[in-house]
Amino acid sequence: MPNILVVDDELSMRQFLTHLFQRDGHTIRTAENGRQAMELLRQQPADVVISDVKMPDMGGIELLRAARELQPNIEIIMMTAFANEGTAHEAFMLGAFDFVHKPFDNDLLREKVSRALKQISLKHENEVLIKGQRARGRLSNIIGQSDQMQAVYQMIETVAQVQSTVLITGESGTGKELVARAIHDLSPRAQKPFVSVNCGAFTETLLESELFGYTKGSFTGATSNRKGLFEAAEQGTIFLDEIGETSPAMQVKLLRVLQERKVRPVGAHEETEVNTRVIAATNRDLSALVKEGTFREDLFYRVSVIPMILPPLRDRGADIVELAEHFVQKYCQQTGRQVSLSPQALRLLENYFWPGNVRELEHAVERAVALEKTDTIQPERLPTAQMRDERRGADTIPRRRANDPYPRLRDEDSEEQANGHAAGVGES
């Protein structure tokens, strides 16, 4: 049911408009001035505001400006008993939907409200459409239809709608940053920045200035003030990759940011508030690091409010062919070539253990596309020779040996592998 807020300092006008629009099935709230109207909007959004221009204690123009800042999609119809082109022009410049003069025709006002509600409906449908397209686009960048990946997709869509901190764990090459970007792109923060930083790539001092910024003169070479990545990601998302590599001192500072939502640039005396969602990732077992005393327990609980575990490629073997064909297409587009994978090459890819996960598979396919001279990628173009000891399976139908995460082939299979017909594939 549409929600309309009527704002007028005259009680009789508020009562009249309430009666008029309640007959049309709308929910009506009233306020006697702009300040009271803003309090009501903070409690519950409205679809349409009908407001007088001249009112004591915050007039209609001030209300228009404040309401659209609070609720950008709201539609506001202004009323006035004083014809003034300047006021009308200002109202339209500030985003008013329409302007009526008192006394007004009841049917005309109802028609304007009807058009405003239709406009809101169209905006909502457009947002849903755009969000759906974005969802399909972003999730289509993550390849795989296995049960394990379906669970990942569902988790992405769920956590995207909340603001809690997410900790993504998984082996190297499983696509942790890709998942973090998908969460951001499906969230209400999608139009704001997504900022990624590898915590293991910086020394403690450099990481502090990178994350929190610094002031002019705070250290040699600091010739001006610079915002850190937390501020750069304001109202967006910051992705802290390899958070398990941070030092104890940096962990204390990150904990404070997560608790207080404030950062202190290097050399600054004052803190700056930040509104940034944090998604962290690691390929290490943080709970084990907590037991070892190398990762703070309180920070662990702060970053792992919502934990996500990404499956290794060896546990989602049903996705290997789809991934391989996706990467073939990707590198064919880059090189302007048209090649495909032979059945023998696909069999090698399907049966390899993939310790480097999706990243290793992508590199193997990139190499094969670059080296293949024909229009079909043959097994010998795959980097099997370098990784023969990490093949899995020893029989005609490949299978893993018990308690052997990286099974070896029987000696009699070596010649078969050299001819490109063995059951695994390696990575250079």
N, C-alpha and C positions, 0 to 999 in steps of 0.2 A: 504494500500500500504506500503510495507516494507521501512523503513527509514534507509539509510546508511550514515555514516559520514566518509569521506575520509580525512586523515590527512597526509600531506607531505609538506616539505619545498620547493619542486620544483613545480612551477606552471604548467609545462608541464605534470607532472605525475597526478596532480589534475585534469587537463582538460581531460586527456586521460581516467582516471578511471570514471569520470563523464559521458563521452560519452558512455563508455563500459556498465555501469550498468543502465543508463537511457534507453537504448535500451531494457533492460529486464523488464522495467516498474517500476523500483525502484525510490524512492525519494532520491536525493543526496544532501548532504551539504558538504562543504569543509572547512578545516582550515589549516593554514600554520605551526602550531606548537601545542604542547600539551596544552599550556595555553589557546589559542584561542578555541581549541576543548572543553575544560572543560566549557568555557563560553557558547558555543552552547549547550552542554549537560544539563547545568542547565536551559537553556531556554526551551529546548524540548528534551526528551529522544530519543535515537537512538536504533534501533534493533541490528545493526552490525557496528563496527568501523574497518576500514582498515587503519592501521597506520604504517608509517615508524618508524624505531628504532632510528636513529640518526637525531636529529633536534635541532636547537638552541632554547633557551628559553622554556625548558621543553621537554625532549625527549620522545620516545615511551614507555620506561619502566616505567617512572614516570607517564605518562598518563594512562597506563594500571592499575597501582595501584590505582590512584585517581578515574578513571572512574568506576572501579568495586566497589569501596567504595561508590560512589554516586549512582550507578545503578547496583546492584548485579547480575541481570539477563542478562546484556549486554554481547554479544559475540564479541571478539576482535581478529582480524587477524593481525599479525605483519609482516612487510616487511623489508628486509635489503639487501643492496648490498654487505655486508661484512659477509661472512660465519664465524660464531662464535658459537661453541657449548655451551659455557658458557652463552652467551646472550639468546640463545634459551631455555636452561634449566631454566634460571631465569624467562623467559616469561611464560613458561608452569607452573612453580611453582606458579606464581601469577595469574594463571587462564586464560591465553590466549587460545583461541579456536584452533588456528593453526598458522603456521609460514611458510612464503614463501621467497624464495631468488630472488632478482632482477638479471638479467631480468627473468621474469616469463612467463609461458604459459597462455595466456588469458583464454582459456577454463578451465584450472586447477584452476585458481583463481575464476572463476565464479562457478565452482563446489564446491569449499570450502565455498563460500558465501551461496550457495544454502543449503549446509549441516548445516551451522550455523543458517540459518533461520528456517530450519526444527527443529533443536534443540530447538530454542526459542518457536516454536509452540507447541512442545511436553511439554515443561516446563509450558507453559500457560495452556494447557489442563489439565495437572496434578494438577496445582494449583486450577483450577476451580473444578476439581473432588474432591480434598481434602476439599476445602471450602464447596462444596455441602454436602459431607459426614459429615463434622463438623456441618454444619447447621442443617442437619437432626438429628444428634446425640444430639446436644445441645437443639434444640427446642423440641425434643422428651422427654426431661427431664421435660418439662412443659406440663402437661396433660390438655386436654380439646379441644373440637371441637365446642363449642358454639360460637355464633356471637361475644360475648364480647372477647373471647380469640383469635378469628381470627384477631380482630382489634389489640390486643396486639402483636401477632406474626408479623403483618405487620409493626407495630411501631418499634419493635425490629430490624427487618431487615433494616429499613430505617435509624434509628439513629446510627446503628452500623457503617455506612460508613462515618459518619462525626465525627468531633473532639469536638463538643460543649458539654458543661456540661449538664448532664441530672439529673432531680429531679424526683425520683419515689415516689409516694405517694400511700397510701392504708392502710387498717386496718392491725393489727398484724396478721400474719399467712397467708397473701395473696401471699407470694413468692417474695418479693422485691429483696432479694439477688440473687435468682435464675434467675430473669430477668436481673439483673445487670451482672451476669456472662455470660448470653447468649449474651448480647450486646458486651461484651468484646471478647468472643470467635468467634463472627462473624465479628469482626472489623479487620483492618489492624494491630492492636496491639496484635493479638491473640497469637503470639509466645512469647510475653513478659509477665511479671508477672501481675497477678490479685491479689491485696492486699485488704483485707477487715478489717475494724475496726469499732467497735461499740462505737460511741462517748459518749454514755450514760453510758458506763461501767468504765470510768476513771474519776478521779478528774481532775480539770483544769490543774494542774501542771504535772500530769502523762500523760495526753493527749498531752500536748505540746511536751514533750520529746519523746513520742511515734510517733507522726506525723513528727516532725522536726529533731529528733535526739539530741545528746548532745556531748559536748567536755569533754575530761578528766579533772577532777577536778572541773567541773561546779557545782556539788553538792555532798553531802556525798554519797559515793558508786559509783560515776562515775570514775571508775578506768581506763577507756580507751575511745577513741572516738567511737561513735556509730551512724550509719546512721539511719534516721527516715524512716517511712513508705512511705513518698512521694518519697524519693530517692530510696528506695527498689523497688518501682513500676516504676522506670525510663523506659520510652518508653512504659509503659503498662498502667494499669488502677488502680486507688485507689477508693474503695467503702466506702464512709462515711455514715454508717448506723446511724439512729437516730440523724441526724444533728440538729434537733430541740432541743436537750438536751444540746447543747453547751452553755457555759457561754458567756456573752457579750465580755469579754476580748479575749476569744478564737475566737469569731466571727470576731473580728478585724484582728486577725492574719490570719485566713482562707481567709478573703477578700483580704488581701495583696498577699497571695500566688496565688489566682485566677487572680488577676490583673497583677502582675509582673512576675509570673511563677518562683519565687525564694523562697527559704526557708532559715531561719537562725537558725541553731542548738542552743540549749540552751547553753549559755556560749561562743558562737562564736561571732566574730566581723565582719566576712565577710559572705555574702549571697552566696548560691549555686543555680545555675540554675537547674530547673527540667523540664522535658518533660513528664508529666504524665496527663492522662485524668482523670477527676473527675466525678464520678457518686455518687450522694447523695440520701438518702432515709429518709423518716419519716412517722410515723403514725399520726402525728399531723398536724393541719391546720396552715401552716406557715404564710399565709396571716393574719390569726386571731392573731397570735403571734406578727406580725409586728404592727398591730393596738394596741395591748396591750403594745407595747414597749419592749418586751422581746426578739425579734429577729430583727436584723438589716435589714432595707428595702433594702439597697444597696447590702448586701450579698444575700438576697432573690432573687433579680433580677439576680445576678451572677450565683447562683446555679440552677435556674429554667429557663435557656435558652430554654431547651426542657423539658416540663413537661410530665410525664406519670402517669396516674391514673390506678391502678389495681383494678378490680372489686371484691367485696366481694363474697364469695362462695354462699351466699343466692341469688345473682343476676345472677348466672350462674348454676342454678339447673340442667340443662341438662348435666353438666359435673360430677355430683356427683357419678353416677354409675361407669363411667370410672375411676375416681380417686380412688374410693373404691376398685375396682378390681385390679387396679395397685398396691395399697398398700398391698392387700392380697397377690399378687404374690411376692412382695418385701420381705415380712416377712416370707412367705413360703420358699423362697430361703434361707433366713438366718437360719431358724430352720430345714430345711430339711423335711418339712411336705407338704401335699397336702390337702388343704381345699378350700371351695368355700362359697360364701354368699347365704343363702337361700332367696327365694323371699320375705318372711316376713321381714328379716333383711334389705334387699335392700330398702323395702318400708319405714322402719323406717329412714334409712339414707337419703333417698330422701326428706323426709318431715320435717326434723329437721332444725332449723333456723341457726345453725352453727355460733354462735358469735365469735368463735375462728378460723373460716375459715378453710383453707386446713390443717393447722397444727393440729387443733382439730380433724378433720376427720382422719388424719393419726394416731394420738394417739389412737383414738377409735378403729380403725382397728387393730393396733398393739396389743392392749389389747385383742381384740376378738380372734385373731389368737393364742395368748398365752394361753387363757383360754379354748378354745373349745376342747372338748374331742373326738368329732366325726369328720367326714370329711365334714360337712356342718355347717357353723356358724349360730347359732340360735339367735333370738332376745334377749334372756336372757343373752347372752354373751356381748351384747352391753351395755354401761354404761347409761341406760335409767333412772334408779331410782334416781340418784343424780341430774338429770337435768329436772325432770318432769315439773317444772314450766316454762321452756323455750321452751316447745314444741309449734309448731305453728299449728293452725287449731283446730276446735272444732267439725267438722262434720265428717261423714263417709269419705267424700272427704276432706282432710285437706285444710284449707284456713286461711289466716291471718285476724285478726280483725282490723278494721279501727283504725288508730292512735295508734296501739299497736305493737311496734317493737319486743317484746318478748311475744307473746300471750300464754295464759294458756288454758288448756283443761277444759272441763266441768267436774264436779265432777263425773258424771256417767261414764266417760272414764277412771277413775283411775284404776279400776279393769282390764279393757282391756289392759292398759299399762303394768300392772304387769305380765300379761300373754304373753307379747311380741307382741301384735297385734295392738298397738296404732300407731298413725301417726307421731311420732317423736323419736329422739334419743338424748342423752346427752353425756357429756364428763366428765371423772373423773378428 
